[in-house]
Amino acid sequence: MTLTQSRRQTILIRQRICKTYTRFKAVSRVLLWKGEWGPRGMELRIENLSKTYANGVKALDSVSLAIPAGMYGLLGPNGAGKSTLMRTLATLQEPDSGSARLGDIDVLGQKDKVRSQLGYLPQEFGVYPRTSAQDMLGYIALLKGLTNARERKDAVESMLKRCNLYDHRKKALNSFSGGMRQRFGIAQALIGNPQLLIVDEPTAGLDPGERNRFYNLLAEVGEQVIVILSTHIVEDVTDLCTKMAIIHKGQVLYQGHPQDAIAQLNGRIWQCSIAKSELAEYERCYQVVSAKLVGGRRRLHIYSASPLLESFAPSVPDLEDFFFVKLRSWN
């Protein structure tokens, strides 16, 4: 082989290597933006967050949480401080004191970095009404840093399909039904491969099939990133979340695994069926956890550490029982 032939062969090999690397780089970026690749093991650490509003309401009272990658349930009644906590983590408001870190990012001090890693679905969100779902999602993807046109188009199409909106991609958003609008909110939160995903009552307006589809999607995403699910549906936390917290009056009452919480009530929940007129008397005599109307009668769950009369049968506790017991401070 002559020197010239050797040089030509070397140049060809280098060109092939460059093409292969360029192709790999492009494919890996698309996979990253689709959420198929991404860093694992990131943790959100919240330390002593406090917030008191001008009207004197203490929304957060030294809240400390360690939230790992995966589905994390946030339970609490209205006014518990959940929305204040989520808005703070989403960089929409400032706390009075405390700190929060997403991996090595200071959530309160490096807001632009946090926003580049964030997906947020509030209970209510606004859009440009006459813009199509495809164009709006593309615009949001651009804002989140996906500047390559081809990669952005692929990511938008993939997300529209995942959220069951692809057939409606060219329709104006103001023509969407409530369920479709909510699915678009889910899509805009997921676009851009967020490492922190915050969703507030995400299934409002969704029918049962859409609700199941969305939770399957969340569970899939939650294998790689931190997903904070704020919901009043206790069963969703039981079924979906590996860890959870209960917040009431700005304070954390419990944090840990849902099954560990339920296990604390083993042998302490009793049930009976009574006439509706008897409810007040039972509430006066017993610690009534819940009273559900079934077949015209009240089915009670009662908390007691010791066995009750023969008219009460032991009941298998669930997370709803634990939730109400914690709110009422029945230890």
N, C-alpha and C positions, 0 to 999 in steps of 0.2 A: 504494500500500500504506500502510495506516494505521500509526501507531506501535505500536498494540497487536498488529497482525498481524506486524509486523517482530520484535517481542519474542518472540512465540510461535514464529516460524520459527527465531529464534536459539536459543531453548530446545530446540526439537526437534533442531536440528543438534548442539547440545552433548550431548544425551542419546544420539544415535546414535554420536557420537564416543566417549563414555564406554562404551557397550555394546560397541563394536568393540574398544576397548582392553582392556576386561575379558575379552572372549572371546579376544583374542590372548594376553593374559597367562596365562590358564588353559591354552590349547593349548600355549604355549611351555614352561610348567612340566611338563606331561605329557610332551612330547617330550624335555625335559631328563632327567626321571626314567627314561624308557625308554632313555636312552642315545643318542638320535638327534641331539641337539644337545649341545654341550659344548665347553669351552675346549680348544684344540689347542696343541701346542708346549711343554707343561710338561715339565720335566726334573727327575729325581731325581739329586742330587749327593751322593756319599758320600765323606768325606775322613778317612782314617787311623783308621777304626774298629778298636778293639782290645777283646778280651774274654778274660780268663783266669778259669777257674772255680776254686772252692776246692780242688779236687783237683789243681790244677796244670796242667790241660789248657788250652792256648792255642787257643781256638776261632777267634778272629779276630786277625790280626796285621797291623795298619796297612792295612786294606782300603780302597782308593779306587776308586770306579767312577763313571762318568757314564752315566746310563740315560735315553735320550730316550723320547718317546712311541712306542709300537709294541711288538711282541713281543720280549722280551729273554730269552734262554735262560741258565739258571744250571746248569752242569754240575759234578759233583764226586762222588767216591766217598763212602760212608758215613763220617761223622766228619770231613768236609772243612771244616765250618763253615757250610754252606748254611742249615741250620735256625736256627742262632744268628743269622745275618744277617737272615733273614726275620722272626724273632720280634722282633728289635730294630727293624726298620723298621715292624713292626705295633704298636709301642709296648707290647709284652708284657714286655720286659726292658730293663735299662739296660746300655750298654757301659761299659768302664772309661775310655775316652777316644775322642776323635774327634767328628765332626759329620755330620749329614745334613740336607739341605734338599729339600723338595718344592716347586718353584717358589720362592715367597717365604715358605714355612712352615718353621719350625724343627722338624724331626721329633722331636728329643729334648726340646725345651722347650715345644712347643705341641701336646701329645698330643691334646687334644680336637679341635683343628682337623684334625689328621691323620686321626683316626678318622672325621670327617665326610666325608673324601675317600677312605676306604679300603674295599676289598673284600678279604677274606682267606679262603682256603680251606686250612686245615692238613690234614695227612694224616689226622688223627682229630679229629672234632668231635662235640659233644653237642647233643641236642635234647630237648624235652619229648616223651616217647614217645607219649602218648595224644592229642596235639594233631594236628589235620589239617594237611596241607601248606599249604593256603590260609590258615588262621588263623595258623600259625607264620610264614609269609612276610609276612603283613600286619603281625604284631607286630614283626618285624625291620625292615620298612619304616618303621614308626612310630618305632622307636628311631633310625633313620637320618635322621629329620627330615621325613618325608613325612606331614604332619599333616592335610591335606585328605582327607576320607574318600573322595570320588569319585576323586580323582587316585590315591590309594593303591590303591583297588580296581582301577583300570585298569592301574596299574603291575604289580600282583601277577598279574593275569590274563595280561598280556603276557609276563611272565617265566616263568610256568608253561608257557605255550605254547612259548616259545623253548627251554625245557629239556625239552620232551616229557613234562610232568607234568600237563597240564591235565585229562586224563581221570581222573587219580588224586587230584585236588586235595582231595577230601573224605575221603580215607582217612587213618587215623592213621599217623604216621611210623613207629611200631614194627612196622607191617605191611609196610613197604617192603623190597624186596630190596636187596642190596648195591649194585647198579647204580643203582636208583631213589634210594637214600639219597645216593649220590654226586652224582647229578643235582640233588637238592635242595641239597646243599652248594654246588654251582655257582650255583644260583639265588640263594641267600642272599648269596653273595659279589658277585653282579652287581647285585642290587637297590639302588636308590638312586644310580645313575649314578656309581660311584666313579671318581676320576681316577688312583688307584693300585690296581692289582689284583695281589695276590700269591697264586699257586696252587702248592701243594706236592704233587707227584706226583698230579695231578688225575684221571688216567684209571684209577687203581687200582679194579678191580672192574667196569669198563665193558667191554662186548663190542665187537668191531671197529666195528660200525655206530654205536653210541653214542659211541665214541671219535672217529670221524670227525666226527660231528655236533657234538661239543663243541669240537673244534679249529677247525671252521668258525666256530662262535660266537665263540671266543676271537680268531680272526683278524679277525672283523668288529669286535669291541669294541676290538681293538688298533689300529685305524685312528685312534682318537680319544684313547686314554688310554695310560698306562704299564702294561704287563702283564709281570710277572716270572714266568717259568715255570721252576720247579725240577723237573727230571726226570732219570732215569737212562737214558731212551730217546734215544740220540744222534740217531736219524733225525728225531725230532720237532723238535729244534733246527734241523737242516739244512733241513727242509721249511717251518717256521713262522716262525723268528726272523730278524729283520734284523740283530740284534747279539747277542753272547753273551759270557760270561765262564766261565773254568775256575778253580775254587777247589780247593786241596789243602792240607791241614794249616794252614788258616786264612789262606793267602796266595793272591793272585790270580796265576795263572800265565799267563793270556792274557785279553785283552779286545779285541773287534773284530768283524769280519764273519765268519760261518762260511766263506764261500767264500774269503776271504783266508787263513784258517787252512789250509784244504785245499790251496790253491795253494803253500804253503810246502813241501809234501811231493812236489811234482811231480818225477818221476825218482828218488825215494828209497824207494819201496815196491816190493818184489818178492814174488812168490808162488811156491809150489811145493806139491806133494802128496806126503806121505810116509806110511809105515806108522806106526801108533800107537806101536810099540816104538822108533821112531827119534827121538821128540820130545826126550828128554833130551839126546841128542847134539847136535841142532840148537840147542837152547837154550844149550848150552855154547859152541858155535862162532859163533853169530849173535845179532843183536839181534832176537828174535822179538816182534813187536808183538801178534799174536793167533794162536790155533790153534783152528780150528773143525773139528768132526768132520762129514765129508761122505762118505756112502757107505762107511763103515767105515775111511776114511783121514783123516789130518789135513791140512787145508788151511792152510798157514802164510802169514802176511804178515810180511815181514822188512824192517827198516829198514837201509838202507845208502846212503851218499852216492855210492858208486862201483858200477859194474856188477858183478854176481855171475856165477857159473858158468852154463854153458848150461842147466843143469837148472832155473834160476830164470827166470821170465818177469816182465817189468815189469807192474805193477798200477796201475790208476787209484786214487789215494788217496781216502779219504773222511774224514768228521769223526771217526769212531771211531778210525781210525789216528792222527789228530792228537791226539786225547784221550789215548790210551795213550802216545804218544811224549812228550807234555808231562808226564804223571805220572811218567815214568821219567827225565826230564831228559836225553833224547837230543837234543842240539842239532845 
